[in-house]
Amino acid sequence: MLYTQASKGESNIESALKIKEAFPTLNANNINNIQQIIKGNSKPKPYINMTTKDLSKKQIIIPMNDVNRNNFMRNSNVYVINMNRTLKNIKTNIIVNFVHLDWNSIIVMTNKIVSNSELQMVENYIKNTNYIINEGIKTPRLLQFKSYLKIIGILFLQENTNTPINLSIIENIIKKNHIFNNIMLVSKPCIIKISPKSDMAIIWINIWNV
């Protein structure tokens, strides 16, 4: 996901600084091009390499259940302010820019890559937040690169039925299989039938490397 905090209402200097902070490798010409795109004055040019490599490392992934995610997002703006106040008290330069909802996690976006102690501080704050159930939160982690698993030899139809396998069945198998312990999924598994005439399926699973 590409994200900058620049908006049409900001000055050129303010937006340039925010773009540079999010994408440190961009040169002045590329920053200017991105500003023009934000303002609607031009279309993206092919040579602009808008990578999210540096930005992605500034994400803190906090896996939690549906109830916790919904409760947290209801007051996310307040929690961002309080987290920043707590970070300031321990004299760190880390700032929480915003939080957003993922399919199985809360993502905390920061201005810099956090240290282990800062990561622990964020975890402690969230676990002490009102309406958050600690049992429904897993250990926060920094975003890492993705890998994929391809599972073959799976029948497309459920045994003794004409009903195709579905995500609920696959997710239930993953939860019960010990080889998936401590593995965090990037997204929901993808079920693909090998061919229209085949009775076999391939399951694609994207995971975070940690």
TITI-86207 format. One record per atom (N, C-alpha, C): x, y, z; residue in three letters. Coordinates in pm, whole numbers, padded with zeros to 5 digits, always signed. Each point is the difference from the previous one (the first is absolute). Layout:
N
XYZALA/...
//
This chain:
210
+00085-00118+00000MET/-00085+00118+00000MET/+00088+00123+00000MET/-00023+00086-00095LEU/+00077+00123-00009LEU/-00069+00107+00083LEU/+00077+00070+00084TYR/-00061+00101+00084TYR/+00095+00114+00021TYR/-00048+00123-00021THR/+00072+00118+00046THR/-00099+00086+00074THR/+00051+00084+00089GLN/-00089+00086+00077GLN/-00024+00133-00072GLN/+00059+00018-00117ALA/-00018+00125-00071ALA/-00143+00013-00047ALA/-00052+00119+00003SER/-00136+00025-00048SER/-00001+00129-00079SER/-00111+00023-00072LYS/-00009+00118-00086LYS/+00002+00130+00080LYS/-00036-00007+00129GLY/-00005+00122+00078GLY/+00132+00042+00061GLY/+00105-00081-00014GLU/+00128+00032+00061GLU/+00086+00082-00095GLU/+00098+00069+00057SER/+00096+00072-00082SER/+00092-00098-00069SER/+00070+00047-00104ASN/+00093-00087-00073ASN/+00109-00052+00092ASN/+00051+00086+00089ILE/+00108-00041+00090ILE/-00049-00107+00096ILE/-00118+00020+00059GLU/-00053-00098+00095GLU/-00023-00135-00066GLU/-00062+00002-00118SER/-00027-00127-00067SER/+00129-00066-00045SER/+00099+00079-00046ALA/+00128-00057-00043ALA/+00071-00069+00116ALA/-00004+00062+00118LEU/+00065-00059+00117LEU/-00065-00131+00039LEU/-00132-00006-00010LYS/-00071-00122+00037LYS/+00024-00111-00101LYS/+00006+00037-00128ILE/+00030-00100-00103ILE/+00141-00053+00020ILE/+00095+00090+00027LYS/+00139-00041+00021LYS/+00014-00091+00122LYS/-00079+00027+00104GLU/+00005-00083+00120GLU/-00051-00141-00029GLU/-00107-00007-00080ALA/-00058-00131-00033ALA/+00085-00076-00099ALA/+00066+00074-00094PHE/+00078-00063-00105PHE/+00139+00065-00006PHE/+00089-00036+00090PRO/+00131+00067+00011PRO/+00086-00010-00125PRO/-00021-00101-00084THR/+00087-00019-00116THR/-00038+00085-00120THR/-00113+00067+00004LEU/-00043+00082-00113LEU/+00083+00127-00010LEU/+00033+00040-00125ASN/+00071+00126-00019ASN/-00099+00115-00015ASN/+00053+00122-00016ALA/-00084+00120-00004ALA/-00097-00003-00118ALA/+00046-00047-00116ASN/-00088-00005-00117ASN/-00117-00095+00021ASN/+00028-00115+00058ASN/-00107-00096+00025ASN/-00099+00051+00104ASN/+00051+00070+00103ILE/-00090+00058+00100ILE/-00091+00104-00065ILE/+00058+00082-00088ASN/-00081+00101-00069ASN/-00107-00067-00086ASN/+00036-00109-00068ASN/-00098-00071-00083ASN/-00114-00055+00084ASN/+00035-00055+00118ILE/-00104-00054+00088ILE/-00091+00112+00050ILE/+00057+00117+00031GLN/-00082+00113+00043GLN/-00099+00040-00109GLN/+00045-00001-00124GLN/-00089+00035-00110GLN/-00112-00103-00015GLN/+00034-00128+00024ILE/-00103-00104-00008ILE/-00104+00020+00109ILE/+00049+00030+00124ILE/-00092+00022+00111ILE/-00095+00116-00029ILE/+00054+00105-00062LYS/-00082+00118-00031LYS/-00088-00021-00123LYS/+00019-00113-00068GLY/-00081-00026-00119GLY/+00049+00070-00123GLY/+00125+00046+00000ASN/+00053+00074-00114ASN/+00065-00088-00106ASN/+00026-00124+00033SER/+00064-00088-00097SER/-00030-00144+00033SER/+00033-00089-00092LYS/-00019-00142+00021LYS/+00134-00063+00042LYS/-00006-00113+00071PRO/+00125-00065+00040PRO/+00087-00033-00120PRO/+00132+00020+00013LYS/+00093-00033-00106LYS/+00066-00133+00030LYS/+00022-00082-00104PRO/+00051-00136+00022PRO/+00130-00008+00076PRO/+00087+00102-00013TYR/+00130-00012+00061TYR/+00000+00027+00150TYR/-00111+00048+00056ILE/-00006+00026+00143ILE/-00013-00133+00074ILE/+00097-00031+00082ASN/-00001-00126+00073ASN/-00053+00024+00140ASN/-00131-00013+00018MET/-00062+00026+00129MET/-00002-00130+00080MET/+00112-00033+00059THR/+00010-00124+00076THR/-00054+00019+00140THR/-00053-00104+00058THR/-00046+00004+00139THR/+00096-00075+00091THR/+00121-00030-00049LYS/+00095-00078+00079LYS/+00032+00068+00132LYS/+00037+00129-00005ASP/+00036+00070+00122ASP/-00121+00024+00088ASP/-00113+00035-00064LEU/-00120+00030+00077LEU/-00051-00124+00072LEU/+00009-00118-00065SER/-00055-00119+00058SER/+00067-00035+00132SER/+00128+00034+00016LYS/+00071-00031+00123LYS/-00048+00086+00116LYS/-00078+00100-00030LYS/-00052+00088+00104LYS/-00140-00043+00045LYS/-00040-00118-00039GLN/-00129-00052+00041GLN/+00017-00097+00116GLN/-00081+00019+00103ILE/-00005-00096+00110ILE/-00128-00080-00016ILE/+00016-00129-00020ILE/-00116-00088-00019ILE/-00040-00057+00135ILE/-00125+00020+00038ILE/-00049-00050+00128ILE/-00119-00091-00027ILE/+00023-00130-00010PRO/-00112-00092-00025PRO/-00095-00002+00119PRO/-00128+00007-00029MET/-00100-00007+00106MET/-00133-00048-00058MET/-00088-00044+00086ASN/-00127-00054-00046ASN/-00096+00111-00043ASN/-00113-00041-00057ASP/-00097+00096-00056ASP/-00051+00097+00104ASP/-00031-00048+00119VAL/-00056+00088+00105VAL/+00101+00109+00036VAL/+00124-00039+00022ASN/+00103+00098+00035ASN/+00023+00100-00112ASN/+00005-00048-00124ARG/+00023+00091-00112ARG/-00110+00105-00010ARG/-00123-00045+00011ASN/-00114+00093-00009ASN/+00002+00100+00116ASN/+00027-00047+00120ASN/+00003+00090+00117ASN/+00113+00101-00012ASN/+00115-00046-00048PHE/+00115+00090-00011PHE/-00025+00108-00105PHE/-00056-00036-00114MET/-00018+00095-00108MET/-00106+00105+00032MET/-00090-00030+00090ARG/-00103+00099+00037ARG/+00062+00125+00060ARG/+00112-00017+00071ASN/+00065+00114+00065ASN/+00146+00012-00043ASN/+00027-00037-00124SER/+00139-00004-00047SER/+00069+00136+00008SER/-00072+00108-00028ASN/+00062+00133+00005ASN/+00049+00033+00141ASN/-00080-00034+00098VAL/+00039+00024+00139VAL/+00121-00086+00037VAL/+00000-00123-00045TYR/+00111-00090+00031TYR/+00130+00046-00064TYR/-00007+00055-00120VAL/+00120+00053-00066VAL/+00058+00114+00083VAL/-00084+00090+00047ILE/+00046+00113+00083ILE/+00064-00052+00128ILE/-00064-00097+00063ASN/+00053-00053+00126ASN/+00130-00077-00020ASN/+00011-00075-00108MET/+00125-00071-00028MET/+00114+00097-00022MET/-00028+00108-00073ASN/+00104+00101-00023ASN/+00041+00069+00130ASN/-00095+00021+00087ARG/+00032+00062+00129ARG/+00089-00094+00082ARG/-00031-00128-00003THR/+00080-00099+00072THR/+00140-00010-00058THR/+00009+00000-00133LEU/+00131-00006-00066LEU/+00084+00123+00033LEU/-00064+00115+00005LYS/+00071+00123+00033LYS/+00054-00006+00143LYS/-00075-00061+00089ASN/+00042-00009+00140ASN/+00126-00084+00018ASN/+00023-00095-00089ILE/+00121-00081+00011ILE/+00112+00056-00089ILE/-00023+00123-00049LYS/+00102+00075-00075LYS/+00048-00073-00126LYS/-00097-00048-00077THR/+00031-00063-00128THR/-00042+00092-00113THR/+00060-00018-00116ASN/-00036+00081-00118ASN/-00108-00066-00084ASN/-00052-00112+00045ILE/-00104-00071-00074ILE/-00133+00074+00015ILE/-00070+00014-00112ILE/-00133+00061+00000ILE/-00095-00095-00072ILE/-00116-00024+00060VAL/-00104-00079-00066VAL/-00080+00094-00089VAL/+00003-00027-00131ASN/-00072+00085-00094ASN/-00149-00032-00004ASN/-00034-00126-00007PHE/-00139-00042-00004PHE/-00005-00151+00016PHE/-00120-00051+00020VAL/-00021-00145+00002VAL/-00108-00034-00103VAL/+00008-00120-00055HIS/-00106-00044-00089HIS/-00028-00147+00020HIS/-00111-00043-00052LEU/-00050-00135+00023LEU/+00043-00092-00112LEU/+00054-00116+00036ASP/+00029-00105-00096ASP/-00096-00114+00026ASP/+00005-00103-00083TRP/-00102-00106+00012TRP/+00013-00079+00129TRP/+00119-00006+00058ASN/+00014-00072+00127ASN/+00088+00074+00100ASN/+00024+00129-00025SER/+00094+00076+00082SER/-00037+00147+00005SER/+00064+00068+00095ILE/+00006+00146+00000ILE/+00141+00037-00046ILE/+00011+00094-00094ILE/+00130+00043-00049ILE/+00027+00141+00054ILE/+00109+00012+00076VAL/+00042+00130+00055VAL/+00112+00054-00088VAL/-00023+00116-00063MET/+00098+00061-00088MET/+00082+00103+00077MET/+00132-00012-00006THR/+00089+00091+00072THR/+00090+00075-00098THR/+00063+00104+00050ASN/+00087+00082-00086ASN/+00137-00064-00022ASN/+00041-00090+00091LYS/+00129-00067-00010LYS/-00017-00146+00040LYS/+00103-00078-00028ILE/-00001-00139+00041ILE/+00018-00007+00152ILE/-00087-00071+00067VAL/+00004-00003+00146VAL/+00102-00101+00051VAL/+00051+00026+00119SER/+00090-00094+00067SER/-00084-00102+00077SER/+00067-00100+00055ASN/-00071-00102+00078ASN/-00068+00060+00123ASN/+00067+00096+00064SER/-00059+00062+00118SER/-00122+00084-00036SER/+00006+00068-00113GLU/-00114+00080-00046GLU/-00115-00090-00042GLU/+00035-00112-00062LEU/-00103-00098-00037LEU/-00069-00054+00123LEU/+00078-00026+00105GLN/-00056-00048+00126GLN/-00090+00105+00063GLN/+00038+00127-00011MET/-00080+00107+00056MET/-00137+00006-00068MET/-00001-00011-00134VAL/-00126+00002-00075VAL/-00087-00118+00042VAL/+00062-00116+00013GLU/-00075-00120+00043GLU/-00061+00021+00138GLU/+00078+00050+00093ASN/-00050+00022+00137ASN/-00115+00099+00001ASN/+00013+00107-00080TYR/-00106+00100-00002TYR/-00130-00062-00048TYR/+00008-00074-00112ILE/-00122-00056-00059ILE/-00064-00102+00094ILE/+00082-00079+00065LYS/-00055-00101+00090LYS/-00064+00062+00124LYS/+00035+00123+00032ASN/-00060+00069+00114ASN/-00111+00096-00040ASN/-00035-00004-00127THR/-00106+00087-00050THR/-00137-00054+00040THR/-00090+00090+00031ASN/-00135-00041+00035ASN/-00066-00075-00115ASN/-00079-00098+00034TYR/-00079-00079-00096TYR/+00085-00097-00083TYR/+00128-00014+00034ILE/+00085-00094-00072ILE/+00024-00123+00088ILE/-00026-00118-00057ILE/+00017-00126+00072ILE/+00137-00057-00035ILE/+00088-00012+00100ASN/+00138-00042-00024ASN/+00010-00136-00066ASN/-00092-00090+00034GLU/+00006-00136-00056GLU/-00020+00001-00152GLU/-00059+00108-00051GLY/-00026+00007-00144GLY/+00107+00073-00078GLY/+00116+00027+00064ILE/+00110+00071-00066ILE/+00122-00089-00007ILE/+00063-00005-00116LYS/+00127-00072-00016LYS/+00115+00100+00006LYS/+00121-00050+00008THR/+00118+00085+00014THR/+00018+00089-00123THR/+00010+00132+00018PRO/+00024+00090-00114PRO/+00133-00030-00068PRO/+00007+00030-00127ARG/+00124-00023-00074ARG/+00013+00104-00110ARG/+00121+00017-00047LEU/+00023+00088-00114LEU/-00031-00075-00128LEU/-00035+00075-00101LEU/-00032-00059-00128LEU/+00125-00058-00064LEU/-00010-00119-00053GLN/+00110-00064-00068GLN/-00042-00032-00143GLN/+00090-00061-00078PHE/-00035-00031-00137PHE/-00089-00124-00007PHE/-00065-00017-00112LYS/-00098-00107-00016LYS/+00060-00124-00066LYS/-00056-00113+00035SER/+00025-00125-00070SER/-00135-00065-00030SER/+00002-00097-00086TYR/-00125-00068-00027TYR/+00017-00150+00012TYR/-00108-00066+00033LEU/-00006-00145+00006LEU/-00100-00046-00105LEU/+00035-00105-00070LYS/-00092-00059-00097LYS/-00031-00142+00046LYS/-00126-00026+00029ILE/-00042-00133+00045ILE/-00069-00070-00116ILE/+00050-00117-00037ILE/-00058-00075-00111ILE/-00055-00133+00052ILE/-00067-00072-00088GLY/-00056-00131+00039GLY/-00125+00012+00083GLY/-00071+00112-00013ILE/-00124+00022+00075ILE/-00119-00019-00095ILE/-00098-00079+00043LEU/-00120-00018-00080LEU/-00082+00129+00000LEU/-00049+00039-00117PHE/-00076+00125-00011PHE/-00137-00013+00066PHE/-00060-00120-00007LEU/-00131-00021+00061LEU/+00016-00066+00136LEU/-00086+00039+00094GLN/+00000-00063+00130GLN/-00037-00147-00013GLN/+00052-00082+00089GLU/-00018-00145-00010GLU/-00147-00039-00002GLU/-00034-00082-00100ASN/-00135-00056-00016ASN/-00107+00106-00023ASN/+00042+00117-00056THR/-00097+00105-00032THR/+00038+00063-00134THR/-00089+00085-00048ASN/+00030+00080-00119ASN/+00030+00144+00038ASN/+00033+00021+00127THR/+00026+00135+00051THR/+00150+00028+00001THR/+00042+00109-00065PRO/+00144+00033-00001PRO/+00050+00032+00140PRO/+00127-00024+00024ILE/+00060+00043+00126ILE/-00006+00152+00008ILE/+00002+00054+00119ASN/-00010+00145+00017ASN/+00106+00049+00098ASN/+00005+00132+00018LEU/+00101+00060+00086LEU/-00012-00047+00145LEU/-00122-00019+00048SER/-00018-00042+00139SER/+00067-00134+00026SER/-00013-00091-00096ILE/+00061-00132+00015ILE/+00152+00012+00002ILE/+00055+00077-00096ILE/+00145+00017-00008ILE/+00055+00068+00125ILE/-00065+00106+00047GLU/+00046+00071+00118GLU/-00006-00089+00124GLU/-00102-00085+00007ASN/-00012-00092+00113ASN/+00114-00102-00001ASN/+00036-00049-00119ILE/+00111-00094-00013ILE/+00130+00066+00044ILE/+00020+00126-00043ILE/+00122+00073+00035ILE/+00011+00017+00151ILE/-00110+00035+00064LYS/+00001+00022+00145LYS/+00036-00128+00077LYS/-00043-00115-00052LYS/+00018-00126+00072LYS/+00134-00066-00030LYS/+00069+00043-00107ASN/+00124-00065-00040ASN/+00119+00067+00066ASN/+00083-00077+00068HIS/+00110+00057+00078HIS/+00105+00070-00085HIS/+00009-00036-00130ILE/+00103+00064-00083ILE/-00030+00147-00024ILE/-00123+00042+00028PHE/-00036+00141-00017PHE/+00005+00078+00130PHE/+00050-00063+00107ASN/+00013+00070+00127ASN/+00092+00121-00016ASN/-00042+00114+00055ASN/+00079+00124-00001ASN/+00021+00057-00140ASN/-00080-00044-00095ILE/+00005+00057-00135ILE/-00114+00099-00016ILE/+00032+00118-00052MET/-00100+00103-00020MET/-00032+00012-00148MET/-00128-00013-00033LEU/-00041+00010-00139LEU/-00006+00146-00044LEU/+00042+00025-00124VAL/-00010+00134-00058VAL/-00145+00031-00036VAL/-00067-00099-00056SER/-00138+00016-00044SER/-00068-00136+00006SER/-00124-00003-00035LYS/-00072-00127+00002LYS/+00054-00093-00108LYS/+00002-00131+00024PRO/+00047-00095-00100PRO/-00082+00009-00128PRO/+00063-00035-00110CYS/-00067+00004-00131CYS/-00014-00143-00052CYS/-00121-00037-00036ILE/-00029-00134-00051ILE/-00020+00007-00151ILE/+00077-00078-00073ILE/-00008+00002-00146ILE/-00018-00143-00051ILE/-00098-00021-00085LYS/-00018-00130-00065LYS/+00103-00012-00111LYS/+00068-00116-00007ILE/+00109-00015-00095ILE/-00045+00023-00143ILE/-00115-00055-00037SER/-00056+00019-00133SER/-00149-00028+00007SER/-00078+00045-00099PRO/-00145-00022+00005PRO/-00039-00148+00013PRO/+00080-00089-00057LYS/-00035-00142+00002LYS/+00067-00076+00114LYS/+00088+00066+00073SER/+00072-00067+00107SER/-00082-00003+00129SER/+00027-00102+00084ASP/-00065-00006+00131ASP/+00095+00040+00112ASP/+00114+00061-00038MET/+00101+00039+00096MET/+00010+00152+00011MET/+00051+00045+00113ALA/+00015+00144+00025ALA/+00141+00031+00047ALA/+00039+00126-00015ILE/+00124+00051+00056ILE/-00036+00108+00101ILE/+00063-00004+00115ILE/-00022+00101+00104ILE/+00124+00087+00009ILE/-00017+00131-00019TRP/+00111+00095+00013TRP/-00014+00073+00132TRP/+00109+00003+00075ILE/-00001+00066+00131ILE/+00118+00096+00007ILE/-00027+00129+00021ASN/+00106+00099+00018ASN/+00026+00019+00150ASN/+00128-00001+00037ILE/+00035+00015+00141ILE/+00107+00105+00016ILE/+00007+00056+00122TRP/+00108+00092+00033TRP/+00120-00079+00050TRP/+00118+00031-00051ASN/+00123-00057+00056ASN/+00042+00082+00120ASN/+00029-00065+00109VAL/+00036+00072+00122VAL/+00134-00050+00052VAL/
//
